[in-house]
Amino acid sequence: ERGLDTNDVGTRKLLKIPFSHIASLLKTHRLDRLTGKEQWIEFSRVVSGLDVGPDPQVALSGIVKRPHQPFLKNSEKARVFGNYEPNTRVKTCSTVLHDVSQPKVLKCFKCPYTITSSWYFVHPKTGKRGVLVPHNGHMACRTGSLLAPYRPADGSPCRLDKLANVAFCHHTTLPHVCRHCNPSAFCSHGRRRSHCQVCGICCLKRRRTSRTCAV
């Protein structure tokens, strides 16, 4: 019985888009924890074209979702009283600079409360700097899910101290928008899927077709 010949050049071109979509879906799961993990890993090898190796427990880069990092200890968490200090993970990023010679006053958006920050984000490409501010804002002024953000009193550029905002890859880009670290985030037109007008029109057409067929 004949199967799908994935070694054929024409077949691989036709399967490029659906395979990249499947590979992006597989990223959200730990394949080594699924029932029939050997079959899932073998399937991921086919759709991604990556060599996952013989060990089914290995965390596949770009396929298996990486395990969550352990919770920070109290001594490692950010300090937001008086002199602000980000958490240890943020401080170890190559894009983060501690410049005690240029402290910035951060003011709460809702009240006169202020803190001081000497921690800066330095963009690896442009070299532009922005003072780091606590992403949770002023907790005393927080109402439910509405934050009370800190902003530099002098109006200078700032950046939230989330790890996802400062942890750049070795390609000097944020990993989730990097063409090399996250190729599945880009469509066949060379654009990010969320920014491609052609893919967006195709998705809209498919939705309209499915609704018409359902009727």
N, C-alpha and C positions, 0 to 999 in steps of 0.2 A: 504494500500500500504506500503510495507516494505521500511525502510530507512537504513541508515548506522548505525550499532550498534557500537558506539565508546566505549562502556563499555566492549566489548569483548577483551580479552587479545591478541589474535592473530591478530585481526584487528588493535589494537593500535600499535603493533609492525610493521605491514606493513605500517602504516600511519606515523610513527615517523619521517622519513626523509622528506617526502613532507610537513608534518605539520610544521616542524621546519623551512623549507624554506619559507612557507607562512607567518609564524610568523615574520621572519626577514624582509619580504617585508612590512608587516603591520607597522613595526617600523618607516618607512619613511613617514607616514601619520598621521595627527590628525584625529582620527576616529570620534571625537565629532563634527567635522566640515563638514563631508561628508553627502550627501543625504542618507537618510535611516540609520542614525547613530546607531539606536537601533539594526538593523540587523547586521551591521558591528561589533558592540561591542559583540553581541551574538556569531557571527562567530569567533571572536578573542578569545573568552572564550573557544570555542571548540578546536581550533587548538593549543592553548597555555597551556590549562589545568589550567589557573589562574582564580581566582575569582575576577572579575572586579567590583563587587558591583552593587547596583541598580542605582547609579548616572551616567547617560550617559556623563556628562561633565567632569568626573574625568580623569586626565591624567594617563594612565596606565603605570606602571613601566615595561619596557621591551617590550611594545607593541606600545604605542603611543609615537610619537616623542615629546620630551620635548620642550616647547616653548623657543625661542631664548632669551638670556639674554639681558636686555636693554643696550643701548650704554653707554659707560663710559663718565663721565664728563671730561672736560679738566684737572681738578685738580686731577683726578684719573688715567689718562693715564701715560704711561711710559715716563721717562725723559732720553733723550739720548745725552745731551750736558754736557760736563765736567764730573761730577760724575753721572754715570748711575744709574737709579732707575726703577725697573719694575712696571707694573701697579698694582693697589690695589688688583685685583683678584689673581694675581700670588703671591703677597706678603703674602696673607692670607693662602696659601697652607702649609700644615704641612711639606712638603719636602723642603721648601725654608728657607734659613738661611741668616741673615744679619750679616756678620763678618767684622766689621770695622778694625780689627787688621790685616787682610790679603787682602788688596786691590790688584786688578790685572789690569794691563794696557792692554787695548784692542786696537788693531791696525786694521785700515781698510785694506782690502785685496788689494785695488787698489791704495791707496795713503798713505802718512805718517801720516794722521790724527789719533789721539788717544783719547780715553776716559778711565775712570777708573770705575771699577765695584767691589763692596764689597758684592755682592749678590751671593749666592751659592745654587745649587741644591744638596741635600743629598739623595742618594738612600735609601729608607726605609728598604731594605733587606741587602744590602752589606755595607751601610754606606759610600760608595765612594762619593767624592765631585767633582763637576764640576762648574766652574764659569758661571753665567748666562750672555748671550750675547743677544743684541736686534735682533729679528728674521728678521726685515726689513733691517738690515745692515745700511751702511752709505748712507743716502738719497742723498747727494750731488754727489756721484759717481754712483748712480743708472742710468742705461740706459734702459728705457722701462721696460720689465719684468726681466731683468738681474740684480740681486742684487750684492751689494758690501759688503760681510759679514765681521763682526768683528771677530778677532781671538786673543786669549791671546798672548801677545808678547813673553812670555817665553815658549810657546808651551804646556802649561798645559791643561787638559781636560776642555771642555766647553759644554754648553747645551743651545739650543735656548729657549727664554723666552715665548714660546707659552704655554697657559694654558693646552692644551692637552698633553704636554710633562712633566708637573710637577704635575698635579692633579691626584694622585694615590688614589685608593679606599681603603677601610679598609682591603682588602685582600693583601695589599702591591703590587698591580699590576695596570697597566693602565686599566681603565674600559673597553675599547673597545677590549682588549685581555684577559679579565678576564673570566675564566670558570664559575664563579658564577654570576657575574654581567651581562654578555652577553653570555649566553649559546648557542644562535643561531649562534654564530660565529664559533662553533665547530661542526664537522661532527660526524657521527655515529662511526667513527674509533678513536675518542678521540683526533683528531688533529684539528688545525685551518684550516678552509676550504681553505684558500689561500695557505696553506703549505702541504696539503694532496695530495700525489702523486696518491693514489688510486682514490679519487674523481676527480682529474684532468684528469686521463685516462678515467674515465666513461663519463665525460663531453665531451672529445674529441671524444669518440666513438659515443655519441648521435649526435654530430654535423655532423660527417661523415655520419651517417645513415640518418639524415634529408636531407643532400645534395643529397644523392643517391636517396632517395624517391622523392625529388623534380624534379630530372631529369627524 
